[in-house]
């Protein structure tokens, strides 16, 4: 066994013990353990929202720096789009249903 295996095994009981202490109702703390856990979860949610906001801002600045909006504006104002398409419907060869329909 390596030292890493021993430390990972020692951490797990400490984490369980910590969770038990937080969730147990001792009543002498003044703040409910559930309130503490709720505050931790709420703080994590706020941190996640802040990270998403910062990433969105950086992506917007990067895309604006590329100047794609100028190229797109030039393309839309100076060019036209012509689409030409044709469709043909042919019966499938060797299909028994097509033979019955012709009779």
VMD Tcl script that draws the C-alpha trace (Angstrom):
set ca {
  {0.00 0.00 0.00}
  {1.17 3.48 -0.80}
  {0.87 6.57 1.36}
  {-1.84 7.95 -0.95}
  {-4.07 4.93 -0.25}
  {-3.74 5.48 3.50}
  {-4.58 9.19 3.30}
  {-7.64 8.63 1.09}
  {-8.95 6.04 3.54}
  {-8.35 8.37 6.49}
  {-10.20 11.25 4.81}
  {-13.42 9.35 4.22}
  {-14.25 8.69 7.91}
  {-13.36 12.30 8.77}
  {-15.75 13.55 6.10}
  {-18.52 11.29 7.37}
  {-17.85 12.37 10.93}
  {-17.95 16.04 9.89}
  {-21.27 15.51 8.09}
  {-22.73 13.76 11.14}
  {-21.65 16.64 13.39}
  {-23.16 19.23 11.07}
  {-26.46 17.43 10.68}
  {-26.87 16.47 14.34}
  {-29.09 18.76 16.39}
  {-27.16 19.68 19.52}
  {-29.27 22.75 20.18}
  {-26.52 24.72 21.96}
  {-24.98 26.35 18.88}
  {-27.65 28.97 18.22}
  {-27.59 28.31 14.44}
  {-29.19 25.23 12.97}
  {-26.79 22.91 11.13}
  {-29.30 22.80 8.30}
  {-29.04 26.60 8.01}
  {-25.25 26.31 7.79}
  {-25.52 23.65 5.10}
  {-28.06 25.80 3.22}
  {-25.72 28.79 3.37}
  {-22.85 26.71 2.00}
  {-25.00 25.43 -0.87}
  {-26.31 28.94 -1.57}
  {-22.75 30.29 -1.63}
  {-21.77 27.59 -4.11}
  {-24.70 28.54 -6.34}
  {-23.68 32.20 -6.27}
  {-20.08 31.28 -7.11}
  {-21.24 29.17 -10.05}
  {-23.39 32.02 -11.35}
  {-20.46 34.42 -11.07}
  {-18.16 32.05 -12.97}
  {-20.73 31.67 -15.76}
  {-21.11 35.45 -15.94}
  {-17.35 35.98 -16.19}
  {-16.93 33.31 -18.88}
  {-19.80 34.83 -20.90}
  {-18.19 38.27 -20.64}
  {-14.81 36.96 -21.80}
  {-16.39 35.09 -24.71}
  {-18.30 38.22 -25.76}
  {-15.14 40.36 -25.66}
  {-13.23 37.75 -27.66}
  {-15.93 37.49 -30.35}
  {-16.23 41.26 -30.58}
  {-12.46 41.44 -31.05}
  {-12.69 39.13 -34.05}
  {-14.91 41.62 -35.88}
  {-17.35 39.01 -37.12}
  {-20.23 41.45 -36.88}
  {-18.58 43.70 -39.45}
  {-18.03 40.81 -41.87}
  {-21.58 39.60 -41.41}
  {-22.96 43.10 -41.97}
  {-20.87 43.44 -45.15}
  {-22.06 40.06 -46.39}
  {-25.72 40.83 -45.74}
  {-25.67 44.32 -47.30}
  {-23.50 43.69 -50.38}
  {-24.49 40.18 -51.47}
  {-27.67 38.31 -52.28}
  {-28.37 34.64 -51.79}
  {-29.82 32.61 -54.65}
  {-30.99 29.09 -53.93}
  {-31.85 26.67 -56.71}
  {-33.17 23.22 -55.95}
  {-34.96 20.45 -57.77}
  {-36.67 17.35 -56.46}
  {-37.73 14.20 -58.31}
  {-39.82 11.41 -56.91}
  {-39.04 8.00 -58.41}
  {-40.47 4.61 -57.43}
  {-38.06 2.20 -55.80}
  {-37.05 -0.64 -58.12}
  {-38.06 -4.12 -57.07}
  {-40.76 -2.94 -54.69}
  {-43.83 -5.25 -54.72}
  {-46.17 -2.42 -53.79}
  {-45.31 -0.43 -56.93}
  {-46.24 -3.43 -59.12}
  {-49.59 -3.83 -57.35}
  {-50.38 -0.14 -57.76}
  {-49.88 -0.30 -61.53}
  {-52.30 -3.24 -62.01}
}
mol new
graphics top color blue
foreach p $ca { graphics top sphere $p radius 0.5 }
foreach p [lrange $ca 0 end-1] q [lrange $ca 1 end] { graphics top cylinder $p $q radius 0.2 }
display resetview
